């Protein structure tokens, strides 16, 4: 009883002191979590590396990680229902375990989420280069990534309602694209049957030097990277209407929809890639791009690249929104250097401007 009263007091204090506008409903919150998780970004970014390590059985890491992350989401949903406060993991730990653990988890999460923002923006570079037929290089890729980050920042400055609308548009585009591309690959471009998901296609020397169990564990990057993101539903808790009820539902739905979409598009890709031995050997470094160009042709390839870039941009926007709320929440609690600046708030747009720029 004492714990529940304390929880209610902390929640009520946070809601009363919040400067955010509660302009986000269930669908906006689901869209934010889904585009942060982003099946297209997660699958396209990691599938080549995962297949190179373990071959087609890497697919099962999506199933294993999805089940495990659902259990985490159930716990997060319970916690956020008690503490619907901006910043997610940081304020939860701060109130459950104390300022020290909140500070440590906040810094860890901040480093992780900023690294993810950089990796997603940088990962969009090759697709952007392919779309505009630009010869890519590390320098060109950095410039393209900075362009993605600038566009994402401008969207986030639009406020909560605009963010929710953009996230929902990205959600719809990605769902439609996942269903269409996955179905096309499974129906019109499939080269293998389901038995390939149970075959160790690594060459004999690799099988001798590394047991398959070790390779399969190495392919865990497939599931770990992909399901990282549903906590974003709670990062914007002070902007959600009826957050204690809405956010836990949106978290679970993010895992359900994101997991099914990821498995569907991954299955289509794995069964359509013609030569898995070339991927494992490292001679086919971009199996996804080569497959799309072969299956959809030059014009269709350009359309697919546009859809992929929309997914990357939506993912970057959602990541940045979550990170800015975390930084603002820590600044508001005087937990970061320069906290006075990071805790500043634009009341007209209802966003923390310097926390957004700081990312």
Secondary structure, 3 states (H helix, E strand, C coil): CHHHHHHHHHHHHHHHHCCCCCCECHHHHHHHHHHHHCHHHHHHHHHHHHHHHHHHHHHHHHHHHHHHHHHHHHHHHHHHHHCCCCCCHHHHHHHHHCHHHHHHHHHHHHHHHHHHHHHHHHHHHHHHHHHCCCCCCHHHHHHHHHHHHHHHHHHHCCCHHHHHHHHHHHHHHHHHHHHHHHHHHHHHCCCCCHHHHHCCCCCHHHHHHCCHHHHHHHCCHHHHHHHCCCCHHHHCHHHECCHHHHHHHHHHHHHHHHHHHHHHHHHHHHHHCCCHHHHHHCCCCCHHHHHHHHHHHHHHHHHHHHHHHHHHHHHHHHHHHHHHHHHHHHHHCCCCCCHHHHCCCECCCCECHHHHHHC
